[in-house]
Amino acid sequence: MEPLVLFISPNSADAKILSEMLAPTALRLDYAVRIEEARNKLANGPYRVVVTEAKLPDGVWTDVIELTYEIGVFPAVIVTSSAADDLFWAEVLNLGAYDLLAQPFDEKEVRRILTNACSQVVPKPVRKETARPRSISAKMSPNV
């Protein structure tokens, strides 16, 4: 069975780009617009990796991490943002995500990070405090 990657984003154009980037690999992309849609997919699918936009229509990336705990599945969670920097990367790792992927997407980086995440056995993580991250709150409008 091909490793499945779930991409959560309000941007369907990014889903198409990621899907095209992953086409030459063994990875297959599934897509959800909102966290609630992702909840149903995660509960019913064997996803190895979840790639989530930092800011979603119904929450933020830390809500996706909380969702994995809530439903008892533990894929590697990769956060993506156009505001990716070293501080945000450290925050993402500290709050339990696997990695941070900068936008616009770089094909080599996308394939490297997602292939590595899918090839690793992801143990059940130690639960970390997942308060709303300061860097996202400071950089993004809550009205998006």
C-alpha angles and dihedrals in degrees: 000000000000116000110255124222120197115208116198114196141124087227112088091182089064090050090054092048092049092047091053091047091052096044095095091051132070090251121106124201127221121186139218127176098202138029091247091056089048090052091063093045094048092048091054105032138067098235117175094188137025117200111195135181111240092237120040132179091253103030147326136281094273088061088059091054089049089050092057090054092045095055095033101242121124114197120159106271116215118189121211127199142152086225093063113146137145094274093051091045090055091048092050091052093044092053094052109269122134097229148328121250117200124225134256087057120243109211096218092047093047092051093044096050096041094044091049092047092049094047095054125083102238110214121210101277126234106255113250130193106272105192115159105290115248096219094057093045091051096045103040133055115240088222095068 
